[in-house]
Amino acid sequence: MEKKIRRLRRARKTRAKIAELGVMRLTVHRSNAHIYAQIIDATGGRVLAAASTLEKALRTQIKNAASVQAAQLVGQHIAEKARQAGVQQVAFDRSGYAFHGRVKALADAARAAGLQF
């Protein structure tokens, strides 16, 4: 439980800094089985785009939803949805997770697909 509390404390610090910037944020949540990404507006009240390994379009393309390849697909998908919503620049909110593995793969794929952060 203490590990989760430390992660949430790191997430709170990151979100406070992003709030000072006043920009939209790309937030990531990962579980043991799936990975989720959302683009939230600057006020924090509205989700503009969302993607996860639970979506039908992505489930057919991936074998294991908890893999780096699945995170890359989610990153590409969230960048496409952001472009459709008119979002080009965001701040990356990794929710206190370390920037490696699936979180890094999602971020790199979103950058490669045209999202700026």
N, C-alpha and C positions, 0 to 999 in steps of 0.2 A: 504494500500500500504506500509505503514511503517513496518508492520509486515514481509512482503516479503523481504524488504530491509535488515532487521536485520537477517533473515534466510540466505540470500545470503552472508552476511558479515561473518557469522559463517562458512558457507560452504567454502568460500575463504580461511579462516585461516586453516581449516582442510586440504584442498587440497594442501596448501603450505607446511604443515608439511609432508604430504604423499609424495610430490615431492622430499623433502630432503632425504627421505628414499630410493627412487628409486625402489619401488616395485609396482607390479600390484595392482589395487584397485577395490574393489567391491563397486559400487556406486548404491544408491537407490533413486528412485523418487516416490513419492506418490501423487496421486491426490484424489479428493473426490470419484471417481468411481473405480480407478485401482491402482495397484502398479507395478513398473518396477524395474528390476535389471540388471546391466551390469558389466562385468569384462573388464576393460580397461588396456592396457599394460602400462609399466612404463613411456614411453615417452608421453603417452596421445593421441596418434594418431590413435590407432586401437582398435576396440571392438573385444574381443576374444570370448565372450559368452554373450548371453542376454536371459532374460526370463521375462515374464509379464503375467498378468491375461488375456491379450487379445489373447494369443496363444490358438489354437484350442484344443490341448491336455489338457490344464488346464481348459478351459471354460466348458467342459463337466463334470468336477469333482466338480466344485464349484457352489454354489447357489448365493452367493453375492460376487462380486469381490472386494469389499471394506471391507472385514472382516479379522480378524486375521487368520482364517483358510486358506483363500486364500493366505495370505502372507507366511504362513508356506509352502504351496505347491510351491510357487514361489522360496522360499529359497532352498527347496530340488531340484527343477528343475535346478536352476542355479549352484548348487554344482555338479550335474551330468554332466551338460554341461562343467563345468570347468575341471572336471576330464577327459572328452573326449578331451579337448583342451590341456591337459598336465599341467594344473595349479593346484598347491596344496596349495600355500600360497599367501594371499592377505592382503591388508590393507582395513579396512572397512570405506567407505566414506558415512556417513549418510546424506550428502547434507544439513547440518544445521538443520535437523529435530531432535526433542528430541528422545532419545533412550528409547522409550516405545511403547506399542501398536503394530501396524503393523510393524514398523521398527525393533523392538526388536524380534518379532516373526520370521521375515525373517532371521535375523542374527543368532538366535538360531537354526533354522532349517538347515541353511547352515552349521553351525558348526557341528551339529549332523550328517549331511550327509558326513562329512569328509573334509570340507574346513577349513583351518587353518588361523586364524587372531586374 
